C-alpha cells in the first residue's frame, strides 16, 4: 500500500477556511507536548499563552497595541501576495517608515502644531514605499527575484538605523546611549483613553483593513491584483500590465508597512532606539496567510498572533518559559498552516503497490 497526493478537481473550501483553525489547534497540542518533554507544565503553559490574554481584561489593551502593527503590515502583504508578488521585506519597510517619520520629527523639534503628526505619517508611508521601490525596479527592469531583494534590504535598513542612532540622530543628552530625542506631544500619537497604553493606531489599523477589503473586492485595482495573481495570461489579454502590478503591489505593501512603523515610533516607543525592529514584519507574513489574504481575515489573524505575543510574555513570568517560546509557537503555526494548505488542492489517496517484476 502506498500514499500518494492526488490533485483535487477544485480546491476544498472546507479546508480553505478550516486549515487555519486546525493549524491553531495543532500548534496548541504539539506545543503542550513539546514543553512537557522539556520539563515544563505543557498544558498549563499553552492555556496561559492562549487564554490568559483573553480572560484578563487588563491585557486587552496590550492585545490592541500588539495587533495594530501586525494588522496594518499583514493587510499590505495580503495585497502583494494576491498579486503573486512575494514581499519578504516588510520588516525593513516598517523600519524605513519609522525613519521617515523620525526625520520629520527632527526637522520639527522646535515647532508646534497639529499638522506635525500628519506630516510624520506621510513621511513614514513614503519611507516604506521608497524602500519597496528598489525591489520593484529590480524586478520590472532586470527581472531580479523580489524574494531575495526584499529580504536582503531588511538587514541593510536596520544597519542604517543603527548608524543614525549612533551618530547624526543621537540625542546628545542620552548619556552615550544610542537613541533619538523623545518625541514632543505634537509628534506623538494620542492615547484613546487616558490611563491606557492603547493609541489611535488601533482604530487606524481597523480602518486600513476595511478600506483594503473594499479596494480589493470592489475596485478595478483590486480586480487587477487578483487577475494578475491568479490568471496572468487572462490579465495580459485584459490589458493589465504585470510590471505595473508589481509596482502597485510593492508600493502598497511597503507603504502600509511604513505606516505601521511610523505609528509605532510615534505611539508605544515615542522615540527611536536600536530595539525598534521587533520582528513584526516577519510575523505579519504568518498573519497574512492565516487570514487567507483577506483584509478582514487579517484582523482576526492579527489578534491571534497578538495573543501569542502577550500570552508568551505572561507565561515567561508565571510558568518560567523561555523568551523564545513565542517564536516557537509562531513557527509551528506557520508550519501547520502551510502543511494544511497542501490538502486544500491535494488529497491523500491509497494505492496498491505493484508486485516486484509485475507488468505495467
Secondary structure by P-SEA (a helix, b strand, c coil): cbbbbbbbcccccccccaaaaaaaaaaaaaaaaaaaaaccaaaaaaaaacccccccccaaaaaaaaaaaaaaaaaaaaaaaaaccccccaaaaaaaaaaaaaaaaaaaccccccaaaaaaaaaaaaaaaaaaaaaaaaaaaccccaaaaaaaaaaaaaaaaaaaaacccccccccccccccccccccbbbbccccccccaaaaaaaaaaaaaaaaacccaaaaaaaaaaccaaaaaaacccaaaaaaaaaaaaaaaaaaaaaaaaaccccccccccccaaaaaaaaaaaaacccaaaaaaaaaaaaaaaaaaaaaaaccccccaaaaaaaaaaaaaaaaaaaaccbbbbbbbbccccccc
